[in-house]
Every structure is written in C-alpha cells, then in structure tokens.
Amino acid sequence: MDFSYTAIADPAAFEERLRGVPELPGVYLWKGADGRLLYVGKSKKLRDRMRSYFGSPKGLSGKTRRLVSHIATFDIIITQSELEALLLEMNLIKEHRPPYNILLKDDKTYPFIKVTLQDEWPRIFSTRSVADDGARYFGPYASAGSVYKTLDLLNRLFAFRPSNNCSDSWFHEHRRKGRPCTYYQMRRCLGPCVPGLVSQEDYRQAVDAVCRFLEGKSEQIVRDIRRQMEQAAEDLNFERAAILRDRIVAIEKIMERQQVLRTVDTDQDVIAFAREEGSAVVQVLFIRGGKLVNAEPFTLQGTEDESDSALLGSFLTQFYNNAPNIPPNLLLADHIEEPMIIASWLGQKSGHKVEIGVPRRGEKKQLIDLAAQNARQKLQELRAQWLNSEQRAVAGLSELRDLLDLPDMPQRIECYDISNTQGKQSVASMVVFERGEPKVGAYRRFMIKTVEGANDVASIHEVITRRFKRAAEELGDGGQEI
C-alpha cells in the first residue's frame, strides 16, 4: 500500500490499524488531520474496500485522489448485515453531509402536501416535516413553489379550506362571527367555518377527492362529481349543477395532460438524470394509476468522477429515506450497485414489495427518455442561472474595483451593521461575500462589550478591532495580509 500521497502522520501505525479491520459488513469513515469527517462509505468486506484506496494513484478517479490526499485517520462501525450498513451509511451522510459524498443539493427538508384527516374539518397545506400523526402526506416536491401551484390548483377544483389563509384561530373567529370569509364568496372554500353552509360529510368528500386526485384516481372523482351534478339538476339547483359541470371539464383537461400509459394501470416512479461538468439533475416522474401526477427535478452535488450507478444509488437512498409513499415499481435509467439490498430496504420501509427495473425498450423506455429529456432541460436552465449569477458577480466586483481604485477585484467582502434596542443591548452583524456571492456559513453576530448607549461609530470600531485581531492571530506572524 502507498501512503505517500496522504495526510497520514504515521504510515506504519495506520497500516497496522488497517490490517486489524475485519472482513465483515459495516461502514467506514475517512477523516482528515483535524478530525473532520471527509467521506462515509459502506462495504460487505470492510478491509478489502478500505485497502483499495491506497493502491496506485493512477487507478483512482480525480475526486478519489483528492479525498485520499486528505485522509489522516479513520473509524469503522461493524454491522450485522449489508442492509444494516446501508441504513447506517444513510443516517451518517444525512447527519454530517461529508464533502466527498454525493449529496442532494441544499441542506434542507423537501416540502410535502399534508392532509390533516385526523381533524374534524381537515386542512390541506405545505409542510417540511412528516410525522405519524394520522395525516396523509404527498411528495416530496423539489420546491415550495411546486407545492403552492399544486395547492392552488386543488383549491380551485375542490374548494377546501385555503392553505395559507385559514388557520385554526381564523377558522374559529369566523365561526364565532357566523359569516365566512371572502374565499367562500369566490367559491374557493365551501365555508365549513359557518354551521349550515356545508355538512361535515360533504366537506369530507371534497378532502377525499383531493387525496384521490393526488393518487391519480381522477376517473373516480369525475364519476362522483357527475352524479352530484345530475342530482343538482334534478333538484332544479342549476347554479350548483353548472359549477360541478365546470369542475368536471377542468379535471378532464388535467387528465388529458396526465395520461402517460395506455396499457398499464400501475403506480411507479420513473427516475433519470442529466449531468455535465460536475453538475447533475435527477428527474422523477410520479405515475399513479397510469397517470403522470407530478414531475420534480432534484439537484445533486459532489457527483464529479462518480459513476452513473453510484449517482443513482445515492439519490435513491437519500430521496426515499424521507418519502412517505413508495410505489411498488421504480424504473431507472441505469443499473445501481446492490439493487437487491436497496429493494429490500424500500420494501421494509413501504410495507410492500418494491421492484427496481431498467427498461431498454417499449413504453417504459419511452418514460425513461421523457424523464431524461426533462432532466437535461432543467440542467440547462440551472447552468444558465449559474452563469448569469457569475456574470453579475464579476460585473459588480469590477465596478467596485474601479470605484475604490483597487489593484484587483476583491475576493472577500465583509459588511457590518449595528442595531440596538432603544439605545441598549447593541449587537453587530457581519455578512460575507466571496467572489461576489453570499457565504451564509461565514455570517457572524457580535455582542458589543465596551460601548454604552447608541454609538454606532464606536461600536463599529470595537467590532472591526476584535475581528481583525482574531484574523491576525489565526494567520500568525507569517507576513500574510489580512
């Protein structure tokens, strides 16, 4: 083994530790000299997998060579099975987000649609947390904007309590007043807040219709609404019959756009991707009952030099780890490593068998091609946004360089502001820009210690002095500029 291109301080001791690693399933954690976690991996034979990092550098990808150059030590966690190793790897990646692992971009929880079926008058709204509370969850969606568009469409079709404008306190306030809000007049709400406007049974039917719509069961909804329309016409309630007729037309137009498979009435997720110059977008088509009910793109980071199978495998484990609903069929654009283990985990999580397929012909292959086309389109859009953002940053920095007569464009900009509460408890805030882009992780807040009262100039002097004194201490006496 060759340790010459690593950060290992004592190669002999490191090799001795490595020889003691068992040939068992488990998880390994590569760490840097400062103890920072660099990468989390799993293997059914830990020692063989870990030793493979220290062969000839020519046999490693560029990304792996960079990882190995920072390795100083490691930890291992032995598991009882490969499936247990998979679960542990997922949890560690989610908790620590190591820089050399493939990660879903943006450290955030993706939004879901929540239907509070456990409530007397259910609400339907966006949430980023999933709990075992009796509610139903649909998603995840790639962005809050996707959820809001879907909720707006559903509200126009089924007139449930408005998502963002009908909190429980607002609901009870109108119940106390005995009159509904303007959403009722706009026919965007059935008015459950006022007794007598809608029965609980009818309101529940509307909420159930939302769930069936999100499940792709649109035909059943149309049949139910058509019966209600016919009954309204028999009762000479022509206004309600007209409203229901328009609702049927709107749903049928959506059904036409949703229709994907003509021969297979099934639930499945179709997953393909596009990648270019280290950037990658995974597109998921959510098909329920043979209909395309949703399509969401997800951005990955850390994909450079990774294989297509590793990219897809990492996405599956991270994406479905939080998904409340997993269909019985997954169609993938490429094969993944350890498909049986991942399928077993998905089956345990969902409570039913999950089959993973890689279609090469027919209708299913056409779905893969459709997902890949959407992924390429989204990647082009994102790259255009990144390019425009970079161009704006360069233009702004160039203008600042000329205004301040600087020799070069500034690489780092720190901005300070002072705030206080009626002249007391002064606090300074620092925001940071690097290469013209905000670096949120470097933002800081300073408590003012030596200045009394609302004296912004003196407070700025204190903060700048403390800031640059600390920076000088961190740089040492090497003659480097601050």
C-alpha positions in Angstrom: 0.0 0.0 0.0 1.2 3.5 -0.8 0.6 6.2 1.8 2.9 8.8 0.3 0.2 11.0 -1.1 -2.0 11.0 2.0 -2.1 13.2 5.2 -1.3 10.2 7.4 1.3 11.1 10.1 2.4 7.6 11.0 2.0 5.3 8.0 3.2 2.2 9.9 0.7 2.6 12.7 -2.0 3.4 10.1 -1.3 0.2 8.2 -1.3 -1.8 11.4 -4.8 -0.5 12.2 -5.9 -1.2 8.7 -4.8 -4.8 9.0 -6.9 -5.2 12.0 -10.1 -4.2 10.2 -12.3 -7.3 9.9 -13.7 -8.8 6.6 -17.2 -8.0 7.8 -20.1 -5.7 6.6 -20.0 -2.3 8.0 -19.4 1.4 7.5 -16.1 3.2 7.3 -15.4 6.9 7.9 -12.4 8.7 6.4 -11.3 11.7 8.4 -8.8 14.5 8.0 -5.9 15.6 10.2 -8.2 17.9 12.0 -10.7 15.2 12.7 -13.2 16.4 10.1 -15.3 13.7 8.5 -14.4 13.6 4.8 -16.4 10.6 3.5 -18.7 7.8 4.6 -18.8 4.5 2.8 -20.2 1.0 3.3 -19.0 -2.4 2.3 -19.7 -6.1 2.8 -16.0 -6.6 3.3 -14.6 -3.6 5.1 -10.9 -4.3 5.0 -10.7 -5.1 1.2 -12.7 -2.0 0.4 -10.6 0.3 2.6 -7.3 -1.0 1.3 -8.4 -0.3 -2.3 -8.0 3.4 -1.6 -4.2 3.1 -1.2 -3.1 1.4 -4.4 -1.6 3.3 -7.3 -3.0 6.8 -7.6 -3.3 6.3 -11.4 -6.0 3.8 -10.8 -8.2 6.3 -8.8 -10.5 9.0 -10.1 -9.6 12.6 -9.6 -12.2 13.0 -6.9 -11.0 9.9 -5.0 -7.3 11.1 -5.3 -8.3 14.4 -3.7 -10.1 12.5 -0.9 -7.2 10.2 -0.3 -4.7 13.2 -0.2 -6.6 14.5 2.9 -7.1 11.1 4.7 -5.3 11.0 8.1 -7.3 8.5 10.1 -10.5 6.5 10.1 -13.2 4.9 12.1 -15.3 1.8 11.4 -18.7 0.6 12.6 -19.4 -3.1 12.1 -22.9 -4.1 11.3 -24.8 -7.4 11.2 -25.8 -7.2 7.6 -25.3 -5.2 4.4 -28.8 -3.8 4.8 -27.9 -2.5 8.3 -24.7 -1.0 6.8 -26.8 0.8 4.1 -29.2 2.3 6.8 -26.2 3.4 8.9 -24.5 5.0 5.9 -27.6 6.9 5.0 -28.1 8.3 8.5 -24.4 9.3 8.8 -24.5 11.1 5.5 -27.7 12.9 6.4 -26.3 14.0 9.7 -22.8 15.0 8.7 -23.0 15.8 4.9 -19.4 14.8 4.3 -17.8 16.9 1.4 -16.8 13.9 -0.7 -20.2 12.1 -0.7 -22.8 12.6 -3.3 -25.5 14.8 -1.7 -28.9 16.1 -2.5 -28.1 19.8 -3.1 -29.1 22.3 -0.4 -29.2 21.0 3.2 -32.9 21.2 3.6 -36.0 19.1 4.1 -38.1 19.0 0.9 -41.8 20.1 1.1 -44.8 17.8 1.2 -48.6 18.3 0.9 -50.2 17.4 4.3 -53.9 16.5 4.6 -55.0 16.5 8.3 -57.5 13.7 8.1 -57.4 13.4 11.8 -59.1 16.8 12.3 -62.8 17.5 12.4 -62.5 19.9 9.4 -59.3 18.8 7.7 -56.8 21.3 6.3 -54.5 20.8 3.3 -51.2 22.7 3.3 -47.5 22.6 2.7 -45.1 21.2 5.4 -41.4 20.2 5.6 -41.8 17.6 8.3 -43.5 14.2 8.2 -44.9 12.7 11.4 -47.0 9.7 12.4 -50.0 11.8 13.4 -52.9 10.4 11.4 -52.5 12.8 8.5 -51.7 11.9 4.9 -48.6 13.2 3.2 -47.9 13.5 -0.6 -44.5 14.3 -2.0 -41.7 15.2 -1.7 -41.7 18.1 -4.1 -38.5 19.8 -5.3 -39.5 23.3 -4.2 -42.1 25.2 -2.2 -43.2 26.8 -5.5 -44.3 23.4 -6.8 -46.4 22.7 -3.8 -48.1 26.2 -3.9 -49.0 25.7 -7.5 -50.5 22.3 -6.8 -52.4 23.5 -3.8 -53.8 26.5 -5.7 -55.0 24.1 -8.5 -56.5 21.7 -6.0 -58.2 24.5 -4.1 -59.8 25.9 -7.3 -61.1 22.4 -8.1 -62.3 21.2 -4.6 -62.7 24.4 -2.5 -61.2 23.1 0.8 -60.1 25.5 3.5 -57.5 27.8 1.9 -54.0 26.6 2.6 -52.3 29.8 3.9 -55.4 31.8 4.9 -57.4 29.6 7.2 -55.5 28.8 10.4 -57.5 27.2 13.2 -57.7 30.6 15.0 -59.0 32.3 11.8 -61.5 29.4 11.3 -62.9 29.7 14.9 -63.0 33.5 14.6 -65.3 33.3 11.6 -67.3 30.5 13.3 -67.9 33.0 16.2 -68.9 35.8 13.8 -71.3 33.5 12.0 -70.1 34.6 8.5 -67.5 33.2 6.1 -64.5 35.0 4.6 -64.3 36.2 1.0 -62.9 32.8 -0.2 -66.5 31.5 0.2 -67.8 34.3 -2.0 -65.1 33.5 -4.5 -66.2 29.8 -4.4 -62.7 28.9 -3.3 -64.0 27.5 0.0 -67.1 25.5 1.0 -67.4 27.6 4.2 -67.0 24.9 6.9 -66.4 27.6 9.4 -70.1 28.6 9.5 -72.6 25.9 10.6 -75.2 25.2 7.9 -73.1 26.2 4.8 -71.7 22.7 4.3 -72.1 19.4 6.1 -69.2 17.6 7.5 -69.9 14.7 5.2 -69.8 16.9 2.1 -66.6 18.6 3.2 -65.0 15.2 3.9 -66.0 14.2 0.3 -64.1 17.2 -1.1 -61.0 16.4 1.0 -61.2 12.7 0.0 -61.4 13.8 -3.7 -58.1 15.8 -3.2 -56.4 12.6 -1.9 -57.8 10.6 -4.8 -56.6 13.2 -7.3 -53.1 13.1 -5.8 -53.2 9.3 -6.1 -54.1 9.5 -9.8 -57.7 8.3 -9.3 -59.3 11.1 -11.4 -61.9 8.9 -13.1 -63.5 8.0 -9.8 -63.6 11.7 -8.9 -65.3 12.6 -12.2 -67.9 9.8 -11.7 -68.7 11.1 -8.2 -69.0 14.8 -9.3 -71.1 13.8 -12.3 -73.6 12.0 -10.0 -73.7 15.2 -7.8 -74.3 17.3 -10.9 -77.2 15.2 -12.1 -78.7 15.2 -8.7 -78.4 19.0 -8.5 -80.1 19.3 -11.9 -83.0 17.0 -10.7 -83.4 19.3 -7.7 -83.5 22.3 -10.1 -80.3 23.7 -8.5 -78.9 24.7 -11.8 -76.3 27.1 -10.4 -74.7 24.2 -8.4 -75.0 21.9 -11.4 -73.2 24.5 -13.6 -70.4 24.8 -11.0 -70.0 21.0 -10.9 -70.1 20.8 -14.7 -67.2 23.3 -14.9 -65.3 21.3 -12.3 -65.6 18.1 -14.4 -64.4 19.9 -17.5 -61.3 21.3 -15.6 -60.5 17.8 -14.2 -60.8 16.1 -17.6 -58.4 18.6 -19.2 -55.9 17.8 -16.5 -56.5 14.1 -17.0 -55.7 14.5 -20.7 -52.3 16.1 -19.8 -51.6 13.4 -17.2 -52.3 10.4 -19.3 -49.0 8.6 -19.8 -49.5 4.8 -20.1 -52.5 3.5 -22.1 -52.0 -0.2 -21.3 -50.6 -0.3 -17.8 -52.7 0.9 -14.9 -49.9 1.0 -12.3 -48.1 3.1 -9.7 -44.4 3.8 -10.4 -41.7 6.3 -10.2 -39.5 6.9 -13.2 -36.0 8.2 -12.5 -33.5 9.5 -15.0 -30.7 12.1 -14.9 -28.6 14.5 -16.8 -25.0 15.5 -15.9 -22.4 17.9 -17.2 -19.1 19.2 -15.8 -19.7 18.0 -12.3 -23.3 19.2 -12.2 -26.2 16.7 -12.1 -30.0 16.8 -12.1 -32.2 13.8 -11.3 -35.8 13.9 -12.7 -38.5 11.9 -11.0 -41.9 11.3 -12.8 -44.5 10.2 -10.3 -47.0 8.0 -12.1 -50.1 6.8 -10.2 -52.7 4.7 -11.9 -51.0 5.1 -15.2 -51.2 8.9 -15.0 -48.4 11.4 -14.5 -49.5 13.2 -11.3 -46.3 15.1 -10.7 -42.7 15.6 -12.1 -39.9 17.0 -9.9 -36.2 17.8 -10.6 -33.6 17.4 -7.9 -30.1 18.7 -8.0 -27.1 16.7 -6.7 -23.7 17.9 -5.7 -20.4 16.0 -5.3 -21.0 14.0 -8.5 -17.8 14.7 -10.3 -15.9 11.5 -11.4 -18.7 9.3 -9.9 -20.3 6.5 -12.0 -23.9 6.7 -13.1 -24.7 3.7 -10.9 -23.2 5.5 -7.8 -25.1 8.6 -8.6 -28.5 6.9 -8.9 -27.9 4.7 -5.9 -27.0 7.7 -3.7 -30.1 9.5 -4.9 -32.4 6.6 -4.2 -31.3 6.2 -0.6 -31.4 9.9 0.2 -34.6 10.6 -1.6 -36.7 7.7 -0.4 -35.3 7.9 3.2 -37.8 10.8 3.7 -40.5 9.9 1.3 -43.9 8.9 2.9 -45.1 7.0 -0.1 -43.1 4.5 -2.2 -44.7 2.9 -5.2 -44.3 -0.8 -6.0 -42.2 -0.2 -9.1 -39.2 2.0 -9.8 -38.0 2.5 -13.3 -34.3 3.7 -13.5 -32.2 5.0 -16.4 -29.3 2.8 -15.3 -28.4 -0.1 -13.1 -27.3 0.7 -9.5 -25.0 -1.1 -7.1 -26.5 -3.6 -4.7 -30.1 -3.3 -6.2 -31.4 -6.3 -4.1 -30.3 -4.6 -0.8 -31.9 -1.3 -1.8 -35.1 -3.0 -2.9 -35.2 -4.9 0.4 -34.8 -1.7 2.3 -37.5 0.0 0.2 -39.8 -3.0 0.8 -39.3 -2.8 4.6 -39.9 0.9 4.6 -43.1 0.8 2.4 -44.6 -2.4 3.8 -44.9 -3.9 0.3 -42.6 -5.4 -2.3 -40.7 -2.9 -4.4 -39.3 -3.9 -7.8 -36.4 -2.0 -9.5 -36.2 -2.2 -13.2 -34.0 -0.7 -16.0 -36.2 -0.8 -19.2 -34.4 -0.9 -22.6 -37.5 -0.9 -24.9 -41.2 -0.3 -25.1 -43.4 2.2 -23.3 -41.3 2.1 -20.1 -38.2 3.0 -22.0 -40.1 5.9 -23.5 -40.9 7.1 -20.0 -37.2 6.9 -19.1 -36.4 9.0 -22.2 -39.1 11.5 -21.2 -37.6 11.9 -17.7 -34.1 12.2 -19.1 -35.3 14.9 -21.5 -36.8 16.9 -18.6 -33.6 16.4 -16.6 -31.5 17.8 -19.5 -33.8 20.8 -19.8 -33.6 21.5 -16.1 -29.8 21.2 -16.1 -29.6 23.7 -19.0 -31.8 26.1 -17.1 -29.7 25.8 -13.9 -26.5 26.2 -15.7 -27.8 29.4 -17.4 -28.9 30.7 -14.0 -25.4 29.9 -12.5 -23.7 31.6 -15.5 -25.9 34.7 -15.2 -25.2 34.9 -11.5 -21.5 34.6 -12.1 -21.6 37.2 -14.8 -23.5 39.6 -12.5 -21.0 39.0 -9.7 -18.0 39.7 -12.0 -19.6 42.9 -13.3 -20.3 44.1 -9.8 -16.9 43.3 -8.5 -15.2 45.0 -11.5 -17.3 48.2 -10.8 -16.3 48.1 -7.2 -12.6 47.7 -8.0 -12.8 50.7 -10.3 -14.7 52.9 -7.8 -12.3 52.1 -5.0 -9.2 52.1 -7.2 -8.2 48.6 -6.2 -5.4 46.7 -7.9 -7.6 43.6 -8.4 -11.2 42.6 -7.9 -12.0 42.0 -4.2 -12.2 38.3 -3.3 -13.9 38.6 0.0 -16.2 41.4 1.3 -17.4 41.7 4.9 -20.2 44.1 5.7 -21.1 45.2 9.3 -24.1 46.8 10.8 -25.1 47.9 14.3 -28.5 47.5 15.8 -29.8 48.1 19.4 -33.0 48.1 21.4 -33.8 51.7 22.5 -30.1 52.5 22.8 -29.3 49.4 24.8 -28.2 45.8 24.1 -26.2 46.8 21.0 -25.4 44.0 18.5 -23.2 43.9 15.4 -24.0 41.7 12.4 -21.4 40.7 9.8 -22.4 39.3 6.3 -19.8 37.9 4.0 -19.4 37.7 0.2 -16.8 35.7 -1.5 -16.2 36.2 -5.3 -19.4 38.2 -5.3 -21.7 35.5 -3.8 -23.0 35.4 -0.3 -21.3 32.9 2.0 -24.0 32.4 4.6 -22.0 30.0 6.7 -19.5 32.8 7.5 -22.1 35.2 8.8 -21.4 36.3 12.4 -23.0 38.2 15.2 -21.1 40.2 17.8 -22.3 41.4 21.2 -21.0 45.0 21.9 -18.9 44.8 25.1 -17.2 48.2 25.6 -19.6 50.8 24.3 -22.6 52.1 26.2 -25.6 53.7 24.5 -26.3 54.1 20.8 -22.9 54.9 19.4 -22.6 53.2 16.1 -19.2 54.6 15.2 -17.6 53.4 18.5 -19.4 50.1 18.1 -18.1 49.6 14.6 -14.6 50.4 15.9 -14.9 47.8 18.6 -16.2 45.1 16.2 -13.6 45.8 13.5 -10.8 45.8 16.1 -11.9 42.4 17.5 -12.5 40.9 14.1 -9.1 41.8 12.6 -7.2 41.0 15.8 -8.7 37.5 15.7 -7.9 37.2 12.0 -4.3 38.2 12.6 -4.0 35.6 15.4 -5.3 32.9 13.1 -2.9 33.9 10.3 0.0 34.0 12.7 3.2 36.0 12.1 3.9 34.7 8.6 3.6 38.1 7.0 0.4 37.2 5.2 -2.1 40.0 4.5 -5.4 40.1 6.3 
